[in-house]
Amino acid sequence: MDRTLKGLRIISLFEGASYLILLVATIVKRTAENEVGVQIMGPVHGVLFLVFAYMILVAHNELGWRFSRAVMAIVLGVLPFGAFWLERSWLREGRSSAR
């Protein structure tokens, strides 16, 4: 259980950071017409998001999260700063066992 929670905390931070970097790269792409950042960060963020979603499903099974809680966690990963809020509010403060 602790291993799942720790892994989810780590991937939440990486996924959130990659999302913000991708958003900045998208702004640079639109303003400076430089696509390199998006070409690099797009696939990186995509893989991290898939790992994040997988870890949410693992937490759903191993930590006994309700399905609605797992869906809410994945939705938070789609929102800017949502993964950071998830890590801070549910995972770091030990509320992960809340159903």
C-alpha positions as CSV (number, residue, x, y, z in Angstrom):
1,M,0.0,0.0,0.0
2,D,2.7,2.5,1.0
3,R,4.6,1.6,-2.2
4,T,1.5,2.4,-4.3
5,L,0.9,5.6,-2.5
6,K,4.5,6.7,-2.9
7,G,4.5,5.9,-6.6
8,L,1.3,7.7,-7.1
9,R,2.7,10.8,-5.3
10,I,5.8,10.8,-7.5
11,I,4.0,10.3,-10.8
12,S,1.5,13.0,-9.8
13,L,4.3,15.5,-9.5
14,F,6.0,14.5,-12.7
15,E,2.7,14.5,-14.6
16,G,1.7,17.9,-13.3
17,A,5.1,19.4,-14.1
18,S,5.1,17.9,-17.6
19,Y,1.6,19.4,-18.2
20,L,2.7,22.9,-17.2
21,I,5.8,22.6,-19.3
22,L,3.7,21.5,-22.3
23,L,1.3,24.4,-21.8
24,V,4.3,26.8,-21.9
25,A,5.7,25.1,-25.0
26,T,2.3,25.5,-26.6
27,I,2.3,29.2,-25.9
28,V,5.8,29.4,-27.4
29,K,4.7,27.5,-30.4
30,R,1.8,29.9,-31.0
31,T,3.8,33.1,-30.4
32,A,7.3,32.3,-31.6
33,E,6.4,29.6,-34.1
34,N,8.8,27.2,-32.5
35,E,7.4,23.7,-32.3
36,V,10.4,21.9,-30.7
37,G,9.1,22.1,-27.2
38,V,5.7,20.7,-28.2
39,Q,7.3,17.9,-30.3
40,I,9.4,16.9,-27.2
41,M,7.0,17.5,-24.4
42,G,3.8,16.2,-26.1
43,P,4.9,12.5,-26.1
44,V,6.6,12.8,-22.7
45,H,3.5,14.2,-21.1
46,G,1.4,11.6,-22.9
47,V,3.4,8.7,-21.5
48,L,3.4,10.3,-18.0
49,F,-0.4,10.8,-18.1
50,L,-0.9,7.2,-19.1
51,V,1.3,6.1,-16.2
52,F,-0.6,8.5,-13.9
53,A,-4.0,7.0,-15.0
54,Y,-2.6,3.4,-14.5
55,M,-1.4,4.3,-11.0
56,I,-4.8,5.7,-10.2
57,L,-6.4,2.4,-11.2
58,V,-3.8,0.5,-9.1
59,A,-4.8,2.8,-6.2
60,H,-8.4,2.1,-6.8
61,N,-7.8,-1.6,-6.5
62,E,-5.1,-1.7,-3.7
63,L,-6.3,1.2,-1.6
64,G,-10.0,0.5,-2.0
65,W,-10.9,3.8,-3.6
66,R,-14.4,4.0,-4.8
67,F,-14.7,4.2,-8.6
68,S,-16.0,7.8,-8.4
69,R,-12.9,8.8,-6.4
70,A,-10.6,7.2,-9.1
71,V,-12.5,9.0,-11.9
72,M,-12.2,12.3,-9.9
73,A,-8.4,11.7,-9.6
74,I,-8.0,11.2,-13.3
75,V,-10.1,14.3,-14.0
76,L,-7.8,16.3,-11.7
77,G,-4.8,15.1,-13.8
78,V,-6.5,16.7,-16.8
79,L,-6.7,20.1,-15.1
80,P,-3.7,22.5,-14.8
81,F,-2.4,22.2,-11.3
82,G,-4.9,19.4,-10.6
83,A,-2.2,16.7,-10.1
84,F,-0.4,18.9,-7.6
85,W,-3.6,19.4,-5.7
86,L,-4.2,15.7,-5.7
87,E,-0.8,15.0,-4.4
88,R,-1.1,17.6,-1.7
89,S,-4.7,17.0,-0.6
90,W,-5.3,13.3,-1.0
91,L,-1.9,11.7,-1.0
92,R,0.5,13.6,1.1
93,E,-1.8,14.2,4.1
94,G,-2.8,10.6,4.4
95,R,-6.3,11.0,3.1
96,S,-5.8,8.4,0.4
97,S,-7.6,5.8,2.4
98,A,-10.7,8.0,2.6
99,R,-13.4,6.4,0.5
